[in-house]
Amino acid sequence: MGLSISVVRGAFLAVVVAGMVVCMACPASAQDVGKRVDKLEKELTAVQRKVFGRGYVPPVDEGEPEAPVANPLADMDVRVNSIESRLQQLTGQVEELRHKNDELAHRLESFMSDTEFRFNSLEGKGGTGGGTASAGGGMTETEGGGYGEPAASGGAATASTGGALPSGTPIEKYNYAYALLSKGKYPEAQSAFQSFLAQNPKDELAGSANYWLGQTYFVRGQYDQAAKVFLEGYQAYPKSAKAPDYLLKIGISLTKIKQTQDACAVFAELKTRFPNSPAAKDRMPAEKKVAGCK
């Protein structure tokens, strides 16, 4: 960005200087140069407003006001200096924004890596949270995160009891696994969703399937494993409709295993990335209080 602005500045000054030289020989052409300077000033203001928002107001020189000049070329020189100053300021502001964006991306990447390391460490120690669901840990709206959502359209596959997927289309297999979850057959649902993801990792329903896989662990109180699956799903399907719910459940799961500092960081990420989602607006405030987030 800085290089391109420098090039534009150099080219612009060359044009204006050339115009001044011509004006010395032909004063009538000063009006044409003036129009070009007017146009450049407007374009620069438009660029600044596009970068910094419609409400941006160009800075005003707070020094002593310039005395009016009778010579058009002298006036042109003042205006060129003003444009050059604004270009330099714009370059600095854009570079500052780029630096802040890079810093934020680095912090998020570090957080994700650290969280994944914690999950792997917990898994190596045998995990926490136990394999038994806590009281009231069934498939409610609060704990289940939307079990009342309709199944994907496309019919339902039939099969014998168990988690093995039947033959059929991806939608039919998804509905079969979801039906097991809805009936509280969590181990079978876990197996079915794992099979679905192994067979259909690129399917449009994969993001939701991975979310419900994590839920099979969550409702059984296996919060460390649930958090790991939710994190993997969020990383694999960041554009899924379940992305906000992934972050919410990562935060709740971390709270359950006493990783409240990390939970608060995840809730902050949810608010930043999906501020208008139901997960952020409706459920996150209460979960932040549980985690003790400031």
C-alpha positions in Angstrom: 0.0 0.0 0.0 2.8 2.4 1.0 4.7 1.7 -2.3 1.7 2.4 -4.5 0.9 5.7 -2.7 4.6 6.8 -3.1 4.4 6.0 -6.8 1.1 7.9 -7.2 2.6 10.9 -5.3 5.6 11.0 -7.5 3.7 10.8 -10.7 1.2 13.4 -9.4 3.9 15.9 -8.5 5.6 15.3 -11.9 2.4 16.1 -13.7 1.8 19.3 -11.6 5.4 20.5 -12.0 5.1 19.9 -15.7 1.9 21.9 -15.7 3.6 24.8 -13.9 6.3 24.9 -16.4 3.8 25.0 -19.2 1.9 27.7 -17.3 4.9 30.0 -17.3 4.8 30.0 -21.0 1.1 30.0 -21.4 -0.8 31.5 -18.3 -4.2 30.5 -19.8 -3.4 26.8 -19.1 -3.3 27.5 -15.3 -7.1 27.0 -15.2 -6.7 23.4 -16.6 -4.1 22.6 -14.0 -6.3 24.0 -11.3 -9.2 21.8 -12.4 -6.9 18.7 -12.3 -5.8 19.6 -8.8 -9.5 20.0 -7.8 -10.2 16.6 -9.1 -7.3 15.0 -7.3 -8.3 16.6 -4.0 -11.8 15.2 -4.4 -10.5 11.7 -5.3 -8.1 11.8 -2.3 -11.0 12.7 0.0 -13.1 9.9 -1.5 -10.3 7.4 -0.9 -9.9 8.5 2.7 -13.6 8.1 3.3 -13.7 4.7 1.7 -10.8 3.5 4.0 -11.9 5.2 7.2 -15.7 5.4 6.8 -18.3 7.8 5.4 -18.0 10.0 8.5 -14.4 10.7 7.9 -13.5 14.5 7.8 -10.2 15.5 6.2 -7.8 17.0 8.8 -7.7 20.8 8.9 -4.3 22.6 9.3 -4.5 24.3 12.7 -1.5 26.5 12.0 -1.8 30.2 10.9 -4.0 30.6 7.9 -2.3 31.1 4.6 -2.4 34.6 3.2 -4.3 34.8 0.0 -2.0 34.7 -3.0 -2.5 36.5 -6.3 -0.3 34.2 -8.3 -2.2 31.1 -9.4 1.0 29.1 -9.5 1.8 29.9 -6.0 -1.7 28.9 -4.9 -1.3 25.7 -6.8 2.0 24.9 -5.0 0.2 25.4 -1.6 -2.5 23.0 -2.6 -0.1 20.4 -3.9 1.8 20.5 -0.6 -1.5 20.0 1.2 -2.3 16.9 -0.9 1.1 15.5 -0.4 0.8 15.9 3.4 -2.6 14.1 3.3 -1.1 11.3 1.2 1.6 10.8 3.8 -0.9 10.8 6.6 -3.1 8.3 4.7 -0.1 6.0 4.2 0.7 6.0 7.9 -2.9 5.3 8.9 -3.3 2.4 6.4 0.0 0.9 7.6 -1.2 1.2 11.2 -4.5 -0.5 10.4 -2.6 -3.3 8.6 -0.4 -3.8 11.6 -3.3 -4.1 14.0 -5.0 -6.6 11.7 -1.9 -8.7 11.5 -1.5 -8.6 15.3 -5.1 -9.7 15.8 -4.7 -12.6 13.3 -1.5 -13.7 15.1 -3.2 -13.6 18.5 -6.1 -15.7 17.2 -3.8 -18.2 15.7 -1.8 -18.4 18.9 -4.9 -18.9 20.9 -6.2 -21.7 18.6 -2.8 -23.5 18.8 -2.6 -23.2 22.6 -6.1 -24.4 23.0 -5.6 -27.4 20.8 -2.4 -28.2 22.8 -4.4 -28.1 26.0 -7.0 -30.5 24.6 -4.4 -32.9 23.5 -2.7 -32.8 26.9 -6.0 -33.5 28.6 -6.7 -36.3 26.3 -3.3 -37.8 27.0 -4.0 -37.7 30.7 -7.3 -39.5 30.3 -9.4 -36.3 30.2 -11.8 -34.8 32.7 -15.5 -34.5 33.0 -16.2 -38.2 33.2 -18.3 -40.3 31.0 -21.6 -39.8 32.9 -23.9 -37.0 32.0 -24.6 -34.6 34.8 -28.1 -34.3 36.2 -30.4 -32.5 33.8 -27.8 -32.9 31.0 -30.3 -34.2 28.5 -31.3 -32.7 25.2 -32.9 -29.4 26.3 -32.7 -26.2 24.4 -30.2 -24.7 26.9 -27.8 -27.6 27.0 -28.6 -29.1 23.6 -28.2 -25.9 21.6 -31.2 -26.3 19.4 -32.3 -29.9 19.2 -35.6 -28.8 17.9 -34.2 -27.9 14.6 -35.8 -29.7 11.7 -34.1 -32.5 10.0 -32.7 -32.0 6.5 -35.2 -32.5 3.8 -34.8 -35.6 1.6 -36.4 -38.5 3.4 -35.1 -40.9 6.1 -33.1 -44.0 5.7 -33.9 -47.2 7.6 -31.6 -49.5 9.3 -31.3 -51.9 12.2 -30.6 -50.4 15.6 -27.1 -49.2 16.1 -24.8 -46.5 14.9 -23.8 -48.0 11.5 -25.1 -45.9 8.7 -27.6 -47.4 6.3 -27.3 -47.0 2.5 -28.8 -43.9 1.0 -28.1 -40.3 0.1 -26.0 -38.1 2.4 -29.2 -36.3 3.5 -30.8 -39.6 4.5 -27.7 -40.7 6.4 -27.6 -37.4 8.2 -31.2 -37.7 9.2 -30.6 -41.2 10.5 -27.8 -40.1 12.7 -29.8 -37.1 13.9 -32.7 -39.3 14.8 -30.5 -41.4 17.0 -29.3 -38.2 18.8 -32.9 -37.0 19.2 -33.8 -40.3 20.8 -31.0 -40.0 23.3 -29.0 -42.9 21.8 -25.7 -41.0 22.2 -23.1 -43.7 21.6 -25.0 -44.8 18.5 -25.3 -41.2 17.3 -21.6 -40.6 17.9 -20.7 -43.6 15.7 -23.2 -42.6 13.0 -22.0 -39.0 12.8 -18.4 -40.2 12.7 -19.3 -42.5 9.8 -21.1 -39.7 8.0 -18.1 -37.4 8.3 -15.7 -40.1 7.1 -17.9 -40.7 4.1 -19.0 -37.1 3.3 -16.3 -34.7 4.6 -17.1 -32.2 1.9 -20.9 -32.4 2.0 -22.9 -29.2 2.8 -24.2 -31.0 5.9 -20.7 -31.9 7.2 -20.5 -28.7 9.3 -23.7 -29.5 11.1 -22.8 -33.2 11.4 -19.5 -32.3 13.1 -21.4 -30.0 15.5 -23.8 -32.8 16.5 -20.9 -35.2 16.9 -19.5 -32.8 19.5 -22.9 -32.6 21.1 -22.9 -36.4 21.7 -19.9 -35.9 24.0 -21.2 -32.8 25.6 -24.6 -34.2 26.8 -22.7 -37.1 28.4 -20.5 -34.8 30.4 -17.3 -35.5 28.3 -16.6 -31.8 28.0 -12.9 -32.1 27.2 -13.6 -34.3 24.2 -16.6 -32.2 23.3 -14.5 -29.0 23.2 -11.9 -30.7 21.1 -14.5 -31.8 18.5 -16.1 -28.4 18.5 -12.8 -26.7 17.9 -11.9 -29.1 15.1 -15.3 -28.5 13.5 -14.9 -24.7 13.8 -11.5 -24.9 12.1 -12.7 -27.3 9.4 -16.0 -25.5 8.7 -15.6 -21.8 9.6 -18.3 -20.8 7.1 -20.8 -23.3 8.3 -24.1 -22.0 9.7 -23.0 -23.7 13.0 -19.9 -21.6 13.3 -21.3 -19.3 16.0 -22.6 -22.3 17.9 -19.2 -24.0 17.7 -17.6 -21.0 19.4 -20.4 -20.9 22.0 -20.0 -24.6 22.9 -16.2 -24.4 22.9 -16.5 -21.6 25.5 -19.1 -23.5 27.6 -17.1 -26.7 27.5 -13.9 -24.9 28.6 -15.9 -23.4 31.5 -17.0 -26.9 32.5 -13.4 -28.1 32.7 -12.3 -25.0 34.6 -10.5 -23.4 31.7 -12.3 -20.1 32.3 -9.7 -17.7 30.9 -9.7 -19.6 27.6 -13.5 -19.7 27.7 -13.7 -15.9 28.1 -11.3 -15.5 25.1 -13.6 -17.7 23.0 -16.6 -15.7 24.0 -14.8 -12.5 23.0 -14.1 -14.1 19.6 -17.7 -15.0 19.2 -18.8 -11.5 19.9 -16.3 -10.1 17.4 -17.0 -12.5 14.6 -20.7 -13.1 15.0 -22.1 -10.2 17.0 -25.7 -10.6 15.7 -26.0 -14.4 15.9 -28.5 -15.9 18.4 -25.5 -17.6 20.1 -23.9 -14.3 20.8 -27.0 -12.2 21.6 -29.2 -14.7 23.5 -27.0 -17.3 25.2 -23.5 -15.9 25.5 -24.2 -13.2 28.2 -25.4 -15.8 30.7 -22.5 -18.1 29.9 -20.0 -15.3 30.4 -21.3 -14.7 33.9 -20.9 -18.4 34.6 -17.3 -18.3 33.5 -16.7 -15.0 35.4 -15.7 -13.1 32.3 -15.3 -9.3 32.8 
